[in-house]
Amino acid sequence: MDLHYLRPIYAQPGPWASVYLDASRSDESGAREVELRWRALADQLAAMGADQPTIDVTGDTLLNYPPQEGRYGLAAFARAGRVALVEPMNAPPPADEARYSELPHAMPLVAFRGEDIPYVRVVVDRAGAELEGMAVATTPRLREVDREVRGRESYPLHKAHAGGEDRRGDNYRVDEVWKRNAGDVAGATSELAQAVGAEVVVVGGDVRTIPMFIDKLPKRWQERVVRTDAGSRAPGADEEALDDVTIQAIADVADRHAQDAIDRFQTQRGQSLAATGLPDVVAALQRRQVETVLLVNDLSSTDTLFIGLDDPSLVAVDADTLRVEGVEDPLRVRADQALLRAITGTDAELVLVGPDEVPLEHGIGAVMRWADQRTV
């Protein structure tokens, strides 16, 4: 997964307030309940030494965030009286949480958010088409707030009117008009797919119309189509079924990405293009050599690493290594915080894996950009 969205919180020095809040409002008293949950977190931040302006601005941001339907959470990261990042979560965190530390505590957000898979979805029928796309779509759930390129566009079909009682002729003309319209909709779909870099194109709607539309798409996008008869725009149609298909299609793409990374890791271990174990992976991050980190997200881990604040690649398993690099006073921080900062700052990618998916020493491995000549 690409962690570019974390760059704003690694571009500034700490300390950071990191907050995960259940923002659900189940009834009229919900806002009061959210406020009480926030107050408990604010007290925790104060006890940890957070400054009052940072606590206040975090609370203002969370309590005034536009309410959403259903159960959801919010993650916020703030320092020096300013919020640098606030992210909605389409389910509450397992527990409300507040941290005040030199580096942001971002791993819960990363694990929840999953990989961003851009996609396009189009619903077609004899009345026309509705088209929407997302530049960012997370694997656990679709999120309206992530629509960055376009919302929804409608392409109504202007039917030809036949005279007399020749219904067969009327149907023929409607089909011909749709075939011409299908080319326009396919062109708009291709344009949007190109704009968002779509990895999947979900096509739903009328089962008779879908094949005509898909046939008009360029081959490049035909190969990424996931077809479903869900999503009909007829009254009473089940819109959630189309969402379910879209969510599953995105999850399937994310799973393929993860498996590709695992396959590369296993293939390249014998070619000096992969590392396993915390010391070797951290050393490779220091050299900006890592393309992808494979990591088991162990919430119970107490591992720590040392960092220098001037450069995200200044990370090591021991302080002396950084002193040799000119860091006078290395800081000791949680390993997952240091790893996320190093991965983001060196333009590497992250794949979270289960403990039984791939053998990794100490739950971490890496695929390299180039072979380390010292081990060839």
VEXVO-675518 format. One record per residue (C-alpha): residue in one letter; x, y, z. Coordinates in nm, 2 decimals, always signed. Each point is the difference from the previous one (the first is absolute). Layout:
! residues N
<r type="A" X="X" Y="Y" Z="Z"/>
...
! end
This chain:
! residues 376
<r type="M" X="+0.00" Y="+0.00" Z="+0.00"/>
<r type="D" X="+0.11" Y="+0.35" Z="-0.08"/>
<r type="L" X="+0.03" Y="+0.21" Z="+0.32"/>
<r type="H" X="+0.02" Y="+0.34" Z="-0.17"/>
<r type="Y" X="-0.30" Y="+0.13" Z="+0.20"/>
<r type="L" X="+0.22" Y="-0.02" Z="+0.32"/>
<r type="R" X="+0.26" Y="+0.24" Z="-0.14"/>
<r type="P" X="-0.16" Y="+0.31" Z="+0.17"/>
<r type="I" X="+0.06" Y="-0.15" Z="+0.35"/>
<r type="Y" X="+0.36" Y="-0.10" Z="-0.08"/>
<r type="A" X="+0.09" Y="+0.33" Z="-0.15"/>
<r type="Q" X="-0.01" Y="+0.18" Z="+0.34"/>
<r type="P" X="+0.18" Y="-0.07" Z="+0.33"/>
<r type="G" X="-0.19" Y="-0.13" Z="+0.31"/>
<r type="P" X="-0.12" Y="-0.06" Z="+0.25"/>
<r type="W" X="-0.33" Y="-0.12" Z="-0.14"/>
<r type="A" X="-0.34" Y="-0.05" Z="+0.14"/>
<r type="S" X="-0.16" Y="-0.31" Z="-0.17"/>
<r type="V" X="-0.36" Y="-0.07" Z="+0.07"/>
<r type="Y" X="-0.24" Y="-0.27" Z="-0.10"/>
<r type="L" X="-0.36" Y="+0.07" Z="+0.09"/>
<r type="D" X="-0.34" Y="-0.18" Z="-0.04"/>
<r type="A" X="-0.20" Y="+0.28" Z="-0.16"/>
<r type="S" X="-0.32" Y="-0.19" Z="-0.04"/>
<r type="R" X="-0.33" Y="+0.17" Z="+0.08"/>
<r type="S" X="-0.26" Y="-0.26" Z="+0.06"/>
<r type="D" X="-0.28" Y="+0.24" Z="+0.10"/>
<r type="E" X="-0.07" Y="+0.36" Z="+0.11"/>
<r type="S" X="+0.23" Y="-0.03" Z="+0.29"/>
<r type="G" X="+0.28" Y="-0.13" Z="-0.21"/>
<r type="A" X="+0.18" Y="+0.33" Z="-0.03"/>
<r type="R" X="+0.02" Y="+0.02" Z="+0.38"/>
<r type="E" X="+0.14" Y="-0.35" Z="+0.02"/>
<r type="V" X="+0.27" Y="+0.08" Z="-0.26"/>
<r type="E" X="+0.09" Y="+0.31" Z="+0.20"/>
<r type="L" X="+0.04" Y="-0.20" Z="+0.32"/>
<r type="R" X="+0.22" Y="-0.26" Z="-0.18"/>
<r type="W" X="+0.21" Y="+0.29" Z="-0.13"/>
<r type="R" X="+0.03" Y="+0.15" Z="+0.35"/>
<r type="A" X="+0.14" Y="-0.33" Z="+0.14"/>
<r type="L" X="+0.26" Y="+0.00" Z="-0.28"/>
<r type="A" X="+0.08" Y="+0.37" Z="+0.06"/>
<r type="D" X="+0.07" Y="-0.08" Z="+0.36"/>
<r type="Q" X="+0.24" Y="-0.28" Z="-0.11"/>
<r type="L" X="+0.19" Y="+0.24" Z="-0.23"/>
<r type="A" X="+0.03" Y="+0.26" Z="+0.27"/>
<r type="A" X="+0.14" Y="-0.27" Z="+0.24"/>
<r type="M" X="+0.26" Y="-0.10" Z="-0.27"/>
<r type="G" X="+0.12" Y="+0.37" Z="-0.02"/>
<r type="A" X="-0.18" Y="+0.12" Z="-0.31"/>
<r type="D" X="-0.03" Y="+0.38" Z="-0.03"/>
<r type="Q" X="-0.35" Y="+0.15" Z="+0.04"/>
<r type="P" X="-0.02" Y="+0.16" Z="-0.34"/>
<r type="T" X="+0.06" Y="-0.33" Z="-0.17"/>
<r type="I" X="-0.26" Y="-0.17" Z="+0.22"/>
<r type="D" X="-0.25" Y="+0.28" Z="-0.07"/>
<r type="V" X="+0.04" Y="+0.00" Z="-0.38"/>
<r type="T" X="-0.02" Y="-0.38" Z="-0.01"/>
<r type="G" X="-0.32" Y="+0.00" Z="+0.19"/>
<r type="D" X="-0.15" Y="+0.28" Z="-0.22"/>
<r type="T" X="+0.09" Y="-0.20" Z="-0.31"/>
<r type="L" X="-0.15" Y="-0.32" Z="+0.12"/>
<r type="L" X="-0.31" Y="+0.14" Z="+0.15"/>
<r type="N" X="-0.08" Y="+0.22" Z="-0.30"/>
<r type="Y" X="+0.08" Y="-0.26" Z="-0.26"/>
<r type="P" X="-0.31" Y="-0.05" Z="-0.23"/>
<r type="P" X="-0.21" Y="-0.28" Z="+0.15"/>
<r type="Q" X="-0.04" Y="-0.32" Z="-0.20"/>
<r type="E" X="-0.26" Y="-0.27" Z="+0.01"/>
<r type="G" X="+0.05" Y="-0.33" Z="+0.18"/>
<r type="R" X="+0.30" Y="-0.09" Z="+0.21"/>
<r type="Y" X="+0.33" Y="+0.15" Z="-0.08"/>
<r type="G" X="+0.32" Y="+0.14" Z="+0.15"/>
<r type="L" X="+0.24" Y="+0.29" Z="-0.05"/>
<r type="A" X="+0.38" Y="+0.01" Z="+0.02"/>
<r type="A" X="+0.17" Y="+0.33" Z="+0.06"/>
<r type="F" X="+0.37" Y="+0.11" Z="+0.02"/>
<r type="A" X="+0.09" Y="+0.34" Z="+0.14"/>
<r type="R" X="+0.31" Y="+0.19" Z="+0.13"/>
<r type="A" X="+0.08" Y="+0.35" Z="+0.11"/>
<r type="G" X="-0.37" Y="+0.11" Z="+0.00"/>
<r type="R" X="-0.08" Y="-0.12" Z="-0.35"/>
<r type="V" X="-0.16" Y="-0.31" Z="-0.15"/>
<r type="A" X="+0.21" Y="-0.14" Z="-0.28"/>
<r type="L" X="-0.23" Y="-0.30" Z="-0.10"/>
<r type="V" X="-0.35" Y="-0.12" Z="+0.08"/>
<r type="E" X="-0.13" Y="-0.32" Z="-0.15"/>
<r type="P" X="-0.34" Y="-0.16" Z="+0.02"/>
<r type="M" X="-0.02" Y="-0.37" Z="+0.07"/>
<r type="N" X="-0.31" Y="-0.18" Z="-0.11"/>
<r type="A" X="-0.01" Y="-0.20" Z="+0.33"/>
<r type="P" X="+0.08" Y="+0.11" Z="+0.35"/>
<r type="P" X="+0.35" Y="-0.08" Z="+0.13"/>
<r type="P" X="+0.02" Y="-0.31" Z="+0.22"/>
<r type="A" X="+0.04" Y="+0.24" Z="+0.29"/>
<r type="D" X="+0.03" Y="+0.38" Z="+0.03"/>
<r type="E" X="+0.37" Y="+0.08" Z="+0.02"/>
<r type="A" X="+0.23" Y="+0.29" Z="+0.05"/>
<r type="R" X="+0.38" Y="+0.02" Z="-0.02"/>
<r type="Y" X="+0.24" Y="+0.29" Z="+0.04"/>
<r type="S" X="+0.34" Y="-0.10" Z="-0.15"/>
<r type="E" X="+0.29" Y="+0.13" Z="-0.20"/>
<r type="L" X="-0.13" Y="-0.18" Z="-0.31"/>
<r type="P" X="-0.37" Y="-0.03" Z="-0.10"/>
<r type="H" X="-0.17" Y="-0.33" Z="+0.10"/>
<r type="A" X="-0.13" Y="-0.07" Z="-0.35"/>
<r type="M" X="+0.01" Y="-0.38" Z="-0.02"/>
<r type="P" X="-0.37" Y="-0.05" Z="+0.11"/>
<r type="L" X="-0.11" Y="+0.23" Z="-0.28"/>
<r type="V" X="+0.22" Y="-0.17" Z="-0.26"/>
<r type="A" X="-0.12" Y="-0.35" Z="+0.10"/>
<r type="F" X="-0.36" Y="+0.11" Z="-0.01"/>
<r type="R" X="+0.02" Y="+0.20" Z="-0.32"/>
<r type="G" X="+0.16" Y="-0.28" Z="-0.20"/>
<r type="E" X="+0.12" Y="+0.05" Z="-0.36"/>
<r type="D" X="-0.14" Y="+0.28" Z="-0.22"/>
<r type="I" X="-0.14" Y="-0.15" Z="-0.32"/>
<r type="P" X="-0.13" Y="+0.26" Z="-0.26"/>
<r type="Y" X="-0.30" Y="-0.12" Z="-0.19"/>
<r type="V" X="-0.29" Y="+0.10" Z="-0.23"/>
<r type="R" X="-0.36" Y="-0.11" Z="+0.03"/>
<r type="V" X="-0.26" Y="+0.04" Z="-0.26"/>
<r type="V" X="-0.37" Y="-0.10" Z="+0.00"/>
<r type="V" X="-0.15" Y="-0.04" Z="-0.34"/>
<r type="D" X="-0.35" Y="-0.08" Z="-0.13"/>
<r type="R" X="-0.23" Y="+0.09" Z="-0.29"/>
<r type="A" X="-0.06" Y="+0.34" Z="+0.16"/>
<r type="G" X="+0.37" Y="+0.10" Z="-0.01"/>
<r type="A" X="+0.28" Y="-0.03" Z="+0.26"/>
<r type="E" X="+0.13" Y="+0.14" Z="+0.32"/>
<r type="L" X="+0.37" Y="+0.02" Z="+0.05"/>
<r type="E" X="+0.22" Y="+0.05" Z="+0.30"/>
<r type="G" X="+0.36" Y="-0.04" Z="+0.09"/>
<r type="M" X="+0.23" Y="+0.01" Z="+0.30"/>
<r type="A" X="+0.37" Y="+0.09" Z="+0.00"/>
<r type="V" X="+0.01" Y="-0.14" Z="+0.35"/>
<r type="A" X="-0.20" Y="-0.30" Z="+0.12"/>
<r type="T" X="+0.09" Y="-0.19" Z="+0.31"/>
<r type="T" X="-0.04" Y="-0.38" Z="+0.01"/>
<r type="P" X="-0.21" Y="-0.03" Z="+0.31"/>
<r type="R" X="-0.28" Y="+0.22" Z="-0.13"/>
<r type="L" X="-0.09" Y="+0.27" Z="-0.25"/>
<r type="R" X="+0.03" Y="+0.35" Z="+0.14"/>
<r type="E" X="-0.18" Y="+0.30" Z="-0.15"/>
<r type="V" X="+0.26" Y="+0.24" Z="+0.15"/>
<r type="D" X="+0.26" Y="-0.16" Z="-0.22"/>
<r type="R" X="-0.15" Y="+0.09" Z="-0.34"/>
<r type="E" X="+0.26" Y="+0.23" Z="-0.14"/>
<r type="V" X="-0.05" Y="+0.01" Z="-0.38"/>
<r type="R" X="-0.36" Y="+0.01" Z="-0.08"/>
<r type="G" X="-0.33" Y="-0.08" Z="+0.17"/>
<r type="R" X="-0.27" Y="-0.15" Z="-0.21"/>
<r type="E" X="-0.08" Y="+0.09" Z="-0.36"/>
<r type="S" X="-0.32" Y="-0.10" Z="-0.18"/>
<r type="Y" X="-0.02" Y="-0.08" Z="-0.37"/>
<r type="P" X="-0.37" Y="-0.01" Z="-0.09"/>
<r type="L" X="-0.10" Y="-0.19" Z="-0.31"/>
<r type="H" X="-0.21" Y="+0.21" Z="-0.24"/>
<r type="K" X="-0.23" Y="-0.25" Z="-0.16"/>
<r type="A" X="-0.13" Y="+0.02" Z="-0.35"/>
<r type="H" X="-0.38" Y="+0.02" Z="-0.02"/>
<r type="A" X="-0.16" Y="-0.23" Z="-0.25"/>
<r type="G" X="-0.33" Y="+0.07" Z="-0.18"/>
<r type="G" X="-0.29" Y="-0.24" Z="-0.03"/>
<r type="E" X="-0.02" Y="-0.33" Z="+0.19"/>
<r type="D" X="+0.32" Y="-0.17" Z="-0.12"/>
<r type="R" X="+0.15" Y="-0.09" Z="+0.34"/>
<r type="R" X="+0.27" Y="-0.21" Z="-0.16"/>
<r type="G" X="+0.12" Y="+0.31" Z="-0.19"/>
<r type="D" X="-0.01" Y="+0.20" Z="+0.31"/>
<r type="N" X="+0.21" Y="-0.25" Z="+0.19"/>
<r type="Y" X="+0.25" Y="-0.01" Z="-0.29"/>
<r type="R" X="+0.04" Y="+0.37" Z="+0.00"/>
<r type="V" X="+0.04" Y="+0.01" Z="+0.38"/>
<r type="D" X="+0.27" Y="-0.27" Z="-0.03"/>
<r type="E" X="+0.18" Y="+0.20" Z="-0.27"/>
<r type="V" X="-0.01" Y="+0.32" Z="+0.20"/>
<r type="W" X="+0.14" Y="-0.19" Z="+0.31"/>
<r type="K" X="+0.28" Y="-0.15" Z="-0.21"/>
<r type="R" X="+0.10" Y="+0.36" Z="-0.11"/>
<r type="N" X="-0.04" Y="+0.12" Z="+0.36"/>
<r type="A" X="+0.20" Y="-0.29" Z="+0.13"/>
<r type="G" X="+0.30" Y="+0.13" Z="-0.19"/>
<r type="D" X="-0.03" Y="+0.34" Z="+0.17"/>
<r type="V" X="-0.04" Y="-0.16" Z="+0.35"/>
<r type="A" X="+0.30" Y="-0.24" Z="-0.07"/>
<r type="G" X="+0.21" Y="+0.30" Z="-0.10"/>
<r type="A" X="-0.09" Y="+0.19" Z="+0.32"/>
<r type="T" X="+0.07" Y="-0.32" Z="+0.20"/>
<r type="S" X="+0.34" Y="-0.04" Z="-0.17"/>
<r type="E" X="+0.08" Y="+0.37" Z="+0.07"/>
<r type="L" X="-0.09" Y="-0.03" Z="+0.37"/>
<r type="A" X="+0.18" Y="-0.34" Z="+0.04"/>
<r type="Q" X="+0.31" Y="+0.16" Z="-0.15"/>
<r type="A" X="-0.03" Y="+0.31" Z="+0.23"/>
<r type="V" X="-0.02" Y="-0.21" Z="+0.32"/>
<r type="G" X="+0.23" Y="-0.28" Z="-0.11"/>
<r type="A" X="-0.28" Y="-0.25" Z="+0.05"/>
<r type="E" X="+0.11" Y="-0.36" Z="+0.08"/>
<r type="V" X="-0.36" Y="-0.13" Z="-0.02"/>
<r type="V" X="-0.31" Y="+0.11" Z="-0.20"/>
<r type="V" X="-0.32" Y="-0.12" Z="+0.16"/>
<r type="V" X="-0.29" Y="-0.02" Z="-0.25"/>
<r type="G" X="-0.35" Y="-0.05" Z="+0.13"/>
<r type="G" X="-0.36" Y="+0.05" Z="-0.12"/>
<r type="D" X="-0.21" Y="-0.16" Z="-0.27"/>
<r type="V" X="+0.12" Y="-0.34" Z="-0.10"/>
<r type="R" X="-0.10" Y="+0.06" Z="-0.37"/>
<r type="T" X="+0.18" Y="+0.34" Z="-0.02"/>
<r type="I" X="+0.32" Y="-0.09" Z="+0.19"/>
<r type="P" X="+0.16" Y="-0.21" Z="-0.29"/>
<r type="M" X="-0.06" Y="+0.28" Z="-0.25"/>
<r type="F" X="+0.17" Y="+0.25" Z="+0.23"/>
<r type="I" X="+0.30" Y="-0.23" Z="+0.08"/>
<r type="D" X="+0.05" Y="-0.07" Z="-0.37"/>
<r type="K" X="+0.06" Y="+0.38" Z="-0.06"/>
<r type="L" X="+0.27" Y="+0.03" Z="+0.27"/>
<r type="P" X="+0.36" Y="-0.01" Z="-0.11"/>
<r type="K" X="+0.16" Y="-0.34" Z="+0.06"/>
<r type="R" X="+0.22" Y="+0.14" Z="+0.28"/>
<r type="W" X="-0.31" Y="+0.07" Z="+0.21"/>
<r type="Q" X="-0.20" Y="-0.31" Z="-0.11"/>
<r type="E" X="+0.27" Y="-0.20" Z="+0.17"/>
<r type="R" X="-0.07" Y="+0.17" Z="+0.33"/>
<r type="V" X="-0.38" Y="-0.03" Z="-0.01"/>
<r type="V" X="-0.19" Y="-0.16" Z="+0.28"/>
<r type="R" X="-0.35" Y="-0.06" Z="-0.13"/>
<r type="T" X="-0.32" Y="-0.03" Z="+0.22"/>
<r type="D" X="-0.37" Y="+0.03" Z="-0.06"/>
<r type="A" X="-0.02" Y="+0.19" Z="+0.33"/>
<r type="G" X="-0.06" Y="+0.37" Z="-0.01"/>
<r type="S" X="-0.31" Y="+0.03" Z="-0.20"/>
<r type="R" X="-0.14" Y="+0.35" Z="+0.02"/>
<r type="A" X="-0.36" Y="-0.14" Z="+0.00"/>
<r type="P" X="-0.21" Y="+0.10" Z="+0.31"/>
<r type="G" X="+0.06" Y="-0.23" Z="+0.28"/>
<r type="A" X="+0.33" Y="-0.13" Z="-0.13"/>
<r type="D" X="+0.26" Y="-0.10" Z="+0.26"/>
<r type="E" X="+0.28" Y="+0.26" Z="-0.01"/>
<r type="E" X="+0.19" Y="-0.17" Z="+0.28"/>
<r type="A" X="+0.05" Y="-0.30" Z="-0.22"/>
<r type="L" X="+0.20" Y="+0.21" Z="-0.24"/>
<r type="D" X="+0.21" Y="+0.14" Z="+0.29"/>
<r type="D" X="+0.07" Y="-0.35" Z="+0.11"/>
<r type="V" X="+0.12" Y="-0.11" Z="-0.34"/>
<r type="T" X="+0.22" Y="+0.31" Z="-0.02"/>
<r type="I" X="+0.15" Y="-0.05" Z="+0.34"/>
<r type="Q" X="+0.08" Y="-0.37" Z="-0.08"/>
<r type="A" X="+0.15" Y="+0.10" Z="-0.34"/>
<r type="I" X="+0.23" Y="+0.25" Z="+0.17"/>
<r type="A" X="+0.09" Y="-0.25" Z="+0.27"/>
<r type="D" X="+0.09" Y="-0.26" Z="-0.26"/>
<r type="V" X="+0.24" Y="+0.25" Z="-0.17"/>
<r type="A" X="+0.16" Y="+0.08" Z="+0.33"/>
<r type="D" X="+0.04" Y="-0.37" Z="+0.08"/>
<r type="R" X="+0.17" Y="-0.05" Z="-0.34"/>
<r type="H" X="+0.24" Y="+0.28" Z="+0.08"/>
<r type="A" X="+0.09" Y="-0.15" Z="+0.33"/>
<r type="Q" X="+0.05" Y="-0.35" Z="-0.15"/>
<r type="D" X="+0.22" Y="+0.15" Z="-0.27"/>
<r type="A" X="+0.22" Y="+0.16" Z="+0.26"/>
<r type="I" X="+0.02" Y="-0.33" Z="+0.19"/>
<r type="D" X="+0.09" Y="-0.19" Z="-0.31"/>
<r type="R" X="+0.28" Y="+0.26" Z="-0.09"/>
<r type="F" X="+0.13" Y="-0.03" Z="+0.35"/>
<r type="Q" X="+0.02" Y="-0.38" Z="-0.01"/>
<r type="T" X="+0.15" Y="+0.00" Z="-0.35"/>
<r type="Q" X="+0.27" Y="+0.26" Z="+0.08"/>
<r type="R" X="+0.12" Y="-0.12" Z="+0.33"/>
<r type="G" X="+0.26" Y="-0.21" Z="-0.17"/>
<r type="Q" X="+0.11" Y="+0.28" Z="-0.23"/>
<r type="S" X="+0.11" Y="+0.26" Z="+0.26"/>
<r type="L" X="-0.31" Y="+0.20" Z="-0.08"/>
<r type="A" X="-0.19" Y="-0.07" Z="+0.32"/>
<r type="A" X="+0.06" Y="+0.04" Z="+0.37"/>
<r type="T" X="-0.16" Y="-0.15" Z="+0.31"/>
<r type="G" X="+0.03" Y="+0.09" Z="+0.36"/>
<r type="L" X="-0.01" Y="+0.34" Z="+0.17"/>
<r type="P" X="+0.38" Y="+0.08" Z="-0.02"/>
<r type="D" X="+0.03" Y="-0.08" Z="-0.37"/>
<r type="V" X="-0.32" Y="+0.18" Z="-0.10"/>
<r type="V" X="+0.09" Y="+0.31" Z="+0.20"/>
<r type="A" X="+0.35" Y="+0.01" Z="-0.14"/>
<r type="A" X="-0.15" Y="-0.02" Z="-0.35"/>
<r type="L" X="-0.24" Y="+0.29" Z="+0.08"/>
<r type="Q" X="+0.31" Y="+0.20" Z="+0.11"/>
<r type="R" X="+0.14" Y="-0.05" Z="-0.34"/>
<r type="R" X="-0.33" Y="+0.09" Z="-0.17"/>
<r type="Q" X="+0.02" Y="-0.34" Z="-0.17"/>
<r type="V" X="-0.34" Y="-0.13" Z="+0.09"/>
<r type="E" X="-0.28" Y="-0.02" Z="-0.26"/>
<r type="T" X="-0.26" Y="-0.18" Z="+0.22"/>
<r type="V" X="-0.02" Y="-0.09" Z="+0.37"/>
<r type="L" X="-0.20" Y="-0.31" Z="+0.10"/>
<r type="L" X="-0.11" Y="+0.04" Z="+0.36"/>
<r type="V" X="-0.20" Y="-0.20" Z="+0.25"/>
<r type="N" X="-0.20" Y="+0.26" Z="+0.20"/>
<r type="D" X="+0.05" Y="-0.13" Z="+0.35"/>
<r type="L" X="-0.19" Y="+0.23" Z="+0.23"/>
<r type="S" X="+0.16" Y="-0.16" Z="+0.31"/>
<r type="S" X="+0.36" Y="+0.08" Z="-0.12"/>
<r type="T" X="+0.22" Y="+0.19" Z="+0.23"/>
<r type="D" X="+0.29" Y="+0.04" Z="-0.25"/>
<r type="T" X="+0.18" Y="+0.33" Z="-0.02"/>
<r type="L" X="+0.23" Y="+0.17" Z="-0.25"/>
<r type="F" X="+0.23" Y="+0.30" Z="+0.00"/>
<r type="I" X="-0.05" Y="+0.30" Z="-0.23"/>
<r type="G" X="+0.15" Y="+0.33" Z="-0.10"/>
<r type="L" X="-0.24" Y="+0.28" Z="-0.06"/>
<r type="D" X="+0.16" Y="+0.16" Z="-0.30"/>
<r type="D" X="-0.05" Y="-0.29" Z="-0.25"/>
<r type="P" X="-0.26" Y="-0.28" Z="+0.00"/>
<r type="S" X="+0.27" Y="-0.25" Z="-0.11"/>
<r type="L" X="+0.19" Y="+0.07" Z="+0.32"/>
<r type="V" X="-0.14" Y="-0.31" Z="+0.17"/>
<r type="A" X="+0.20" Y="-0.28" Z="+0.18"/>
<r type="V" X="-0.04" Y="-0.28" Z="+0.25"/>
<r type="D" X="+0.27" Y="+0.16" Z="+0.22"/>
<r type="A" X="+0.10" Y="+0.35" Z="+0.09"/>
<r type="D" X="+0.37" Y="-0.04" Z="-0.09"/>
<r type="T" X="-0.08" Y="-0.06" Z="-0.37"/>
<r type="L" X="-0.17" Y="+0.34" Z="-0.02"/>
<r type="R" X="+0.28" Y="+0.18" Z="+0.20"/>
<r type="V" X="+0.24" Y="-0.12" Z="-0.27"/>
<r type="E" X="-0.23" Y="+0.17" Z="-0.25"/>
<r type="G" X="+0.03" Y="+0.32" Z="+0.20"/>
<r type="V" X="-0.32" Y="-0.01" Z="+0.21"/>
<r type="E" X="+0.11" Y="+0.14" Z="+0.33"/>
<r type="D" X="-0.31" Y="-0.11" Z="+0.20"/>
<r type="P" X="-0.19" Y="-0.28" Z="-0.16"/>
<r type="L" X="-0.36" Y="-0.04" Z="+0.12"/>
<r type="R" X="-0.15" Y="-0.33" Z="+0.10"/>
<r type="V" X="-0.36" Y="-0.05" Z="-0.13"/>
<r type="R" X="-0.24" Y="-0.28" Z="-0.07"/>
<r type="A" X="+0.12" Y="-0.22" Z="-0.29"/>
<r type="D" X="-0.33" Y="+0.03" Z="-0.20"/>
<r type="Q" X="+0.01" Y="+0.38" Z="+0.02"/>
<r type="A" X="+0.37" Y="+0.01" Z="-0.12"/>
<r type="L" X="-0.07" Y="-0.25" Z="-0.28"/>
<r type="L" X="-0.30" Y="+0.19" Z="-0.13"/>
<r type="R" X="+0.20" Y="+0.33" Z="-0.01"/>
<r type="A" X="+0.29" Y="-0.17" Z="-0.18"/>
<r type="I" X="-0.23" Y="-0.18" Z="-0.25"/>
<r type="T" X="-0.18" Y="+0.32" Z="-0.08"/>
<r type="G" X="+0.31" Y="+0.22" Z="-0.01"/>
<r type="T" X="+0.19" Y="-0.23" Z="-0.23"/>
<r type="D" X="-0.29" Y="-0.05" Z="-0.24"/>
<r type="A" X="-0.03" Y="-0.37" Z="+0.08"/>
<r type="E" X="-0.33" Y="-0.19" Z="+0.01"/>
<r type="L" X="-0.15" Y="-0.21" Z="+0.28"/>
<r type="V" X="-0.18" Y="-0.33" Z="-0.01"/>
<r type="L" X="-0.16" Y="-0.12" Z="+0.32"/>
<r type="V" X="-0.01" Y="-0.38" Z="+0.02"/>
<r type="G" X="-0.13" Y="-0.26" Z="+0.24"/>
<r type="P" X="+0.25" Y="-0.20" Z="+0.21"/>
<r type="D" X="-0.06" Y="-0.32" Z="-0.20"/>
<r type="E" X="+0.00" Y="+0.15" Z="-0.35"/>
<r type="V" X="+0.38" Y="+0.01" Z="-0.05"/>
<r type="P" X="+0.29" Y="-0.10" Z="+0.22"/>
<r type="L" X="+0.16" Y="+0.33" Z="+0.13"/>
<r type="E" X="+0.26" Y="+0.02" Z="+0.27"/>
<r type="H" X="-0.14" Y="+0.21" Z="+0.28"/>
<r type="G" X="-0.31" Y="+0.08" Z="-0.21"/>
<r type="I" X="+0.18" Y="+0.22" Z="-0.25"/>
<r type="G" X="+0.15" Y="-0.03" Z="-0.35"/>
<r type="A" X="+0.08" Y="+0.22" Z="-0.30"/>
<r type="V" X="+0.03" Y="-0.02" Z="-0.38"/>
<r type="M" X="+0.29" Y="+0.21" Z="-0.12"/>
<r type="R" X="+0.04" Y="+0.25" Z="-0.28"/>
<r type="W" X="+0.34" Y="-0.13" Z="-0.07"/>
<r type="A" X="+0.24" Y="-0.27" Z="+0.13"/>
<r type="D" X="+0.24" Y="+0.09" Z="+0.28"/>
<r type="Q" X="+0.33" Y="-0.06" Z="-0.17"/>
<r type="R" X="+0.16" Y="-0.09" Z="+0.34"/>
<r type="T" X="-0.21" Y="-0.32" Z="+0.01"/>
<r type="V" X="+0.02" Y="-0.10" Z="-0.37"/>
! end
